[in-house]
């Protein structure tokens, strides 16, 4: 565990503990037990179990990201064992592996472990004694979250023996969700909202070709796969909680977030779980409507109102009557259009272009934008009165890079969908593909992930696995920099060499020396690459880290030279 323990830093002068670049805390186990009992008494046994399971899932997902940083490129057991070892370093439990089998390319995984001296059992037995149900809820969530992130697909651990049931140790078994016949019983503890993840837990391996789709499935395949909310991260669950709260009302909702986070998907879900679910859901992209047509699109037009208006037709407000109107990219509206929209929102009535009478409409407004409307108000590009009319119940949807725990569920969801859509049979993703997906910054968010998985499904060989070369084909760049801490507690890249001491050669001096030697660039590059590989004892991944490039880039350059 030396490489992991070395990343644990204590900074008592500033009151901080760090594990790699994640801040940690020390907590008395007695205090944890008090909190656990308070949860059980306040929200019930099932509610407390669900909350602690999700808490453990989030912790395991975070530690899986650290595993990618620390031991990427090692054999599977050393690589995967980061999770159990961190579980011990963090003071949760002593872990003893019994049986671990895995093949990332085919999605096969089976893990069996013994847990000794669990802190959760200790506080549970002290308060409730020996019972008939397992009690290591947070730890099961940790194991499931860690393995799901590590394998890139939904995994589920169960506690088949537990000290709180009278056994000498806790025994856990983990395997893919699809291999548990009654997985719903445990998955519900990871899903606080019934409207999320309704179709995301299917098997990831597509065993049969879908060359000919039934009519219903063909219609399903023509739509985007993002029809249901899929996720398990803390950020995702917060947004779901906000949707559930506001769904019981008719309040105007403003969805905020970067492009591609799924704002329209959340708007559709809000409509589906609201009292207006039987009414229409009408969406309009304000950025796609020309300025001279925005009024007629929103409010409708009467016959003869202008050249080309050969018939009367209702606008989006009328079509959404009794339901929900989704105004996407609302920050792109001109000031004139904003004024017309404001009146409709204030009065609850609209007037068609060329008409002389007003029409009452009963519409719930859900708006969305990826720009800062407050800044727009400040610089005069967005009306202040309209902003406050829309900003009744704002919900910020975090970007995918801030909720990486959702990636395995999304990968599983998109892979199954696109395999059916394109009639292919694939086994999943390779380990290096999964590692790269977690290292990537996702500027395009969920939409970019969806497109990348579809690209991988198209390029991957039949009955094979999606590899790195099938995903990153459009110039995407991913970073795998590892942050460590120096003796003063400052974060810095671990690959960064210390500043040269007096008498040593500076980078500028080294460059001048090389230029004077007149060594050809190709020869210099080949010597540098080969030297890094020799210094790393043949470990290509370690050599790539020395050179500050990816493993794939180093392999390509070695082959080229």
GISUL-V499149 format. One record per backbone hydrogen bond with DSSP energy under -0.5 kcal/mol. NH is the residue of the N-H (numbers start at 1). CO is the residue of the C=O. If there is no record, write none. Layout:
BEGIN
[[NH:CO] [NH:CO]]
END
This chain:
BEGIN
[[4:1] [5:1] [6:2] [7:4] [8:5] [9:7] [9:18] [11:16] [14:11] [15:11] [16:11] [17:24] [18:9] [19:22] [20:7] [20:18] [22:19] [24:17] [32:28] [33:29] [34:30] [35:31] [36:32] [37:33] [38:34] [39:35] [40:36] [41:37] [42:38] [43:39] [44:39] [44:40] [47:43] [48:44] [49:45] [50:46] [51:47] [52:48] [53:49] [54:50] [55:51] [56:52] [57:53] [58:54] [59:55] [60:56] [61:57] [62:58] [63:59] [64:60] [65:61] [66:62] [67:63] [68:64] [69:65] [70:66] [71:67] [72:68] [74:71] [79:75] [80:76] [81:77] [82:79] [83:80] [85:81] [86:82] [87:83] [88:84] [89:85] [90:86] [91:88] [92:87] [93:87] [94:116] [95:93] [96:114] [98:112] [99:112] [101:110] [103:108] [106:103] [107:103] [108:103] [110:101] [111:174] [112:99] [113:172] [114:96] [115:170] [116:94] [116:114] [119:92] [122:118] [123:119] [124:120] [125:121] [126:122] [127:123] [128:124] [129:124] [129:125] [131:164] [137:135] [140:136] [141:137] [142:138] [143:139] [144:140] [145:141] [146:142] [147:143] [148:144] [149:145] [150:146] [151:147] [152:148] [153:148] [156:175] [158:173] [160:158] [160:171] [161:171] [165:162] [166:163] [167:162] [170:115] [171:161] [172:113] [173:158] [174:111] [175:156] [176:109] [177:154] [179:176] [180:177] [181:179] [183:180] [185:182] [186:183] [187:183] [188:184] [189:186] [190:187] [191:187] [191:188] [192:190] [196:193] [197:229] [206:204] [206:426] [207:205] [213:211] [218:214] [219:215] [220:216] [221:217] [222:218] [223:220] [227:225] [228:225] [229:195] [237:233] [238:234] [239:235] [240:236] [241:237] [242:238] [243:239] [244:240] [245:241] [246:242] [247:243] [248:245] [249:246] [253:365] [254:393] [255:253] [255:367] [256:254] [256:395] [257:369] [261:258] [266:262] [267:263] [268:264] [269:265] [270:266] [271:267] [272:268] [273:269] [274:270] [274:271] [275:247] [277:274] [279:276] [282:280] [282:324] [284:326] [286:284] [286:328] [288:285] [289:286] [290:288] [293:290] [294:290] [294:291] [297:293] [298:294] [299:295] [300:296] [301:313] [302:353] [304:309] [305:302] [309:306] [310:308] [313:301] [315:299] [316:297] [317:298] [319:315] [320:316] [321:318] [322:362] [323:320] [324:280] [325:364] [326:282] [326:324] [327:325] [327:366] [328:284] [328:326] [330:327] [330:368] [332:329] [333:330] [338:334] [339:335] [340:336] [341:337] [342:338] [343:339] [344:340] [345:341] [346:342] [347:343] [348:344] [350:359] [353:300] [355:352] [359:350] [361:348] [363:361] [364:323] [365:363] [366:325] [366:364] [367:253] [368:327] [369:255] [373:371] [376:372] [377:373] [378:374] [379:375] [380:376] [380:377] [381:376] [382:376] [387:383] [388:384] [389:385] [390:386] [391:387] [392:390] [393:252] [393:390] [395:254] [397:256] [397:395] [398:396] [402:399] [403:400] [406:403] [407:404] [410:406] [411:407] [412:408] [413:409] [414:410] [415:411] [416:412] [417:413] [418:414] [419:415] [420:416] [421:417] [422:418] [423:419] [424:419] [426:424] [427:464] [428:464] [430:466] [434:430] [435:431] [436:432] [437:433] [438:434] [439:435] [440:436] [445:442] [446:260] [447:260] [447:444] [448:444] [449:445] [450:446] [451:447] [452:448] [453:449] [454:450] [455:451] [456:452] [457:453] [458:454] [459:455] [460:456] [463:425] [464:461] [466:428] [470:467] [471:467] [471:468] [472:468] [473:471] [479:439] [484:492] [486:490] [489:486] [492:484] [494:482] [496:493] [504:501] [510:506] [511:507] [512:508] [513:509] [514:510] [515:511] [516:512] [517:513] [518:514] [518:515] [519:514] [524:520] [525:521] [526:522] [527:523] [528:524] [529:525] [530:526] [531:527] [532:528] [533:529] [534:530] [535:531] [536:532] [537:534] [538:533] [539:536] [540:538] [543:539] [544:540] [545:541] [546:542] [547:543] [548:544] [549:544] [554:550] [555:551] [556:552] [557:553] [558:554] [559:555] [560:556] [561:557]]
END
